[in-house]
Amino acid sequence: MNLHIYKTKPSEYPTTENLTREIFWNLYNPGCSEHFILHNLRNSNSYIKSLDLCIKQNEEIIGHIISTKAIVLDDKNQKHEVLCVGPFAIANNYQNQGIGSLLLNHLIDQAKIAGFAAMVLFGNPNYYQRFGFKNAKEFGIATKDGHNFDAFMALELYTGGLNTIKGRFFEDPAFEINDDELVEFEKRFPKKEKGEPKIKIHI
């Protein structure tokens, strides 16, 4: 395969949003909102251009991943900056070929170069554990609501990166969906029918 990983160009934003929509549609919920989250993240204060990455085969974008600034708020109300990973999408025809691993490992390397302490995400433990992600509870980190579950995971980007970072995790407000705005955003894309989610998430 002739693969190339690079920073997403603004002209490619619609393509990556459509890819994300295709992959997440009816996956965890009827329809999806991940493409709208991606759009909003790029217009947020948490956006990091160097951590907005595409992977291309020849001239076709076959995968995309983004990581944005987030915080862990400790019991003294002090904020500690970390990264939030996602949305992350690989085109259906290219899944289970190691392409997602290649893209995620590149993102991790770039995050280390940028000097961040850790990454946090919500995802499939069976997939992300192979990259070193662990239940965030092991690091003393809970969701903003104080919860922990297997799909809520963290990765230290250097040894001891989370030793002094404990508390509740807050991602960018872009992850909070306004239903009316999502309906309006959907008008930019070909119509798709909502259906039963393929995967049930247990929290």
Secondary structure, DSSP 8 states (H G I E B T S, - for coil): --EEEEE--GGGHHHHHHHHHHHHTTTSSSS--HHHHHHHHTTSTT--GGGEEEEEETTEEEEEEEEEEEEEE-TTS-EEEEEEEEEEEE-GGGTTSSHHHHHHHHHHHHHHHTT--EEEEES-HHHHGGGT-EEGGGGTEEETTS---TTEEEEESSTTTTTT--EEEE--GGGS--HHHHHHHHTTS--------SS----
